[in-house]
């Protein structure tokens, strides 16, 4: 936020405890040894402070401190105080005192940065479906304050194009379109002041589906296409029944499907081990079970860990190659917010049950990742509509045909 090129609406200044560090690293390394030995043996900083006093001039050389008076009673200077804080916890020192956090996660994989994702541009205008795309899907992530949504166009080989995304209610009138769910300005409750939480979500879904599913989207060649499949998150709080009710009653019920993302870790039973039951649809780490009970609406369940890895793999494919994923437009700065959502999680390779899987975790608790969920859901919907990445075809072999006489005989 303090980068004025990326966020010109902020006029902030980054401050530090130390603007330059001491140049004599050898003396400070010796100081660190004496300090650690004193703390281990319950003697405190007395010996380390005495060493610093004897060599203070050389140990202070090159250091520039912001607040010379800031140090404790058992220390001789603000420079010693700052170095003690650094020795105590280097990561905390750079994050809290220098405002220059060290990387929280080692770059041990091929995950892209915010800038790299934001620059993956197709050049198409917002809402335009590229020629060659045969599947148009969307996903709605339900939150109490707002609905996050994303529309993507896909080719049969899983080459993808994000053609539109946003929120309901729309938030783009804010500071250059930058906002978080925590401080969102326009909420579902504001758009339905007489309704409760469930009623506000239902009304928001009505408005959003009228906007996305009730329109035609233009393709490069001038043809008009409509969204083939829309998945709606049914996992949030008390919204599950509302989502099922809406999917059953909506005029767009034929393309709507409630969805449930499942965290399938290394110790969990993988989707591939589930035995297919009569009447179920199964695909690449997703399945549509038979419905039972009061929720007489079919729904889809999918492996969130697998599909997050799948989406990030698409983002890593070079632009123009089959299976790549791009954003609309030609201005990277307009996509910084969605790029931050897409990079809000990191993966940890975990072993269990004789297999190794990616387990995805938030980098910081409470960080917004809603458009990542939308991107994942749109990809799942594309798989349901027939998009297949080479090497991942999970179609079930068709059952051999039976004569009617043989079928009657088997039932008798």
WONOR-V87087 format. One record per residue. N is the residue number from 1. D_CENTER is the distance of its C-alpha to the mean C-alpha in Angstrom with 2 decimals. Layout:
N:D_CENTER, N:D_CENTER
This chain:
1:18.82, 2:22.18, 3:22.07, 4:24.47, 5:23.81, 6:20.17, 7:20.84, 8:24.59, 9:24.67, 10:24.44, 11:27.66, 12:26.71, 13:28.21, 14:26.87, 15:29.57, 16:30.36, 17:32.76, 18:34.12, 19:34.25, 20:35.83, 21:36.48, 22:39.93, 23:41.21, 24:43.14, 25:40.48, 26:43.22, 27:44.73, 28:41.41, 29:40.67, 30:44.10, 31:43.33, 32:40.13, 33:42.30, 34:44.94, 35:42.40, 36:40.69, 37:44.13, 38:45.28, 39:42.31, 40:42.64, 41:46.33, 42:46.10, 43:47.86, 44:45.12, 45:44.88, 46:48.65, 47:49.21, 48:46.11, 49:47.20, 50:50.71, 51:49.44, 52:47.43, 53:50.59, 54:52.68, 55:50.28, 56:48.70, 57:49.78, 58:48.32, 59:45.13, 60:44.47, 61:45.10, 62:42.24, 63:40.23, 64:39.35, 65:38.37, 66:37.16, 67:39.16, 68:42.29, 69:43.31, 70:40.19, 71:41.25, 72:42.45, 73:46.10, 74:46.11, 75:44.78, 76:46.72, 77:44.26, 78:40.80, 79:40.18, 80:40.94, 81:38.75, 82:35.72, 83:36.33, 84:36.70, 85:33.28, 86:31.82, 87:33.72, 88:32.65, 89:28.87, 90:27.82, 91:24.06, 92:24.87, 93:27.54, 94:25.44, 95:22.65, 96:25.05, 97:28.22, 98:27.37, 99:24.13, 100:22.98, 101:20.53, 102:20.73, 103:17.67, 104:16.21, 105:15.22, 106:17.73, 107:16.91, 108:18.10, 109:16.17, 110:15.42, 111:11.84, 112:12.16, 113:12.24, 114:11.31, 115:14.89, 116:14.95, 117:12.21, 118:13.84, 119:17.13, 120:16.58, 121:18.80, 122:21.01, 123:23.54, 124:23.64, 125:23.87, 126:21.39, 127:22.10, 128:24.16, 129:23.87, 130:24.77, 131:27.89, 132:27.45, 133:24.48, 134:25.76, 135:22.82, 136:21.11, 137:18.36, 138:16.15, 139:13.83, 140:14.07, 141:11.80, 142:14.59, 143:14.70, 144:18.09, 145:18.19, 146:16.66, 147:15.30, 148:12.27, 149:13.18, 150:12.90, 151:15.88, 152:16.08, 153:19.35, 154:19.97, 155:23.00, 156:24.54, 157:23.38, 158:19.63, 159:19.72, 160:17.20, 161:17.23, 162:14.93, 163:17.91, 164:16.77, 165:14.12, 166:14.72, 167:15.49, 168:18.60, 169:20.48, 170:19.81, 171:18.90, 172:19.63, 173:22.97, 174:21.57, 175:21.67, 176:20.82, 177:18.10, 178:16.13, 179:15.27, 180:13.22, 181:13.47, 182:15.89, 183:18.33, 184:17.96, 185:21.44, 186:21.99, 187:21.31, 188:22.16, 189:25.07, 190:26.52, 191:26.62, 192:28.42, 193:30.48, 194:32.73, 195:30.15, 196:28.53, 197:24.84, 198:25.15, 199:27.32, 200:25.01, 201:22.12, 202:24.67, 203:25.96, 204:22.56, 205:21.93, 206:25.42, 207:24.94, 208:21.66, 209:23.10, 210:26.30, 211:24.48, 212:22.37, 213:24.53, 214:27.84, 215:27.86, 216:28.48, 217:26.28, 218:28.33, 219:28.21, 220:29.57, 221:32.92, 222:33.31, 223:32.66, 224:30.98, 225:28.26, 226:26.45, 227:23.18, 228:23.93, 229:21.41, 230:19.24, 231:17.23, 232:16.76, 233:14.75, 234:17.64, 235:16.17, 236:16.00, 237:19.07, 238:22.29, 239:20.97, 240:21.53, 241:25.16, 242:24.57, 243:22.10, 244:24.66, 245:27.46, 246:25.92, 247:25.21, 248:28.83, 249:30.48, 250:28.68, 251:30.71, 252:27.75, 253:27.78, 254:28.41, 255:24.94, 256:22.98, 257:21.65, 258:20.02, 259:17.21, 260:16.35, 261:13.49, 262:15.16, 263:14.18, 264:16.67, 265:17.32, 266:20.17, 267:22.68, 268:21.78, 269:23.73, 270:21.98, 271:21.99, 272:24.59, 273:27.01, 274:27.20, 275:30.49, 276:30.46, 277:32.46, 278:34.61, 279:32.90, 280:29.32, 281:27.09, 282:25.13, 283:22.96, 284:20.49, 285:18.92, 286:19.30, 287:22.42, 288:24.09, 289:26.50, 290:29.80, 291:29.87, 292:32.05, 293:32.98, 294:32.52, 295:29.27, 296:31.02, 297:27.96, 298:26.35, 299:22.64, 300:20.19, 301:18.62, 302:16.15, 303:14.80, 304:11.03, 305:11.34, 306:13.38, 307:11.44, 308:8.17, 309:10.90, 310:12.62, 311:10.16, 312:9.83, 313:13.57, 314:14.15, 315:12.68, 316:15.09, 317:18.04, 318:20.43, 319:20.80, 320:23.63, 321:23.45, 322:23.02, 323:19.55, 324:17.84, 325:15.19, 326:15.96, 327:15.42, 328:18.51, 329:20.96, 330:22.26, 331:21.06, 332:18.04, 333:18.18, 334:17.37, 335:13.83, 336:12.84, 337:10.94, 338:8.67, 339:8.49, 340:7.55, 341:4.48, 342:3.94, 343:5.46, 344:4.63, 345:5.40, 346:8.66, 347:11.01, 348:14.49, 349:17.18, 350:19.27, 351:22.66, 352:24.30, 353:26.70, 354:27.60, 355:24.26, 356:21.33, 357:17.74, 358:14.25, 359:12.92, 360:9.29, 361:9.27, 362:7.89, 363:9.68, 364:11.38, 365:12.15, 366:11.43, 367:8.71, 368:7.13, 369:3.69, 370:6.23, 371:6.32, 372:3.64, 373:6.18, 374:8.76, 375:8.56, 376:8.94, 377:11.64, 378:13.37, 379:13.77, 380:15.23, 381:17.48, 382:18.64, 383:19.61, 384:21.51, 385:23.29, 386:24.48, 387:22.26, 388:22.80, 389:21.63, 390:24.73, 391:25.21, 392:23.01, 393:25.48, 394:25.61, 395:28.18, 396:30.76, 397:34.30, 398:36.42, 399:39.09, 400:42.64, 401:44.59, 402:47.24, 403:50.43, 404:51.00, 405:54.02, 406:51.97, 407:49.36, 408:52.16, 409:53.81, 410:50.66, 411:50.35, 412:54.06
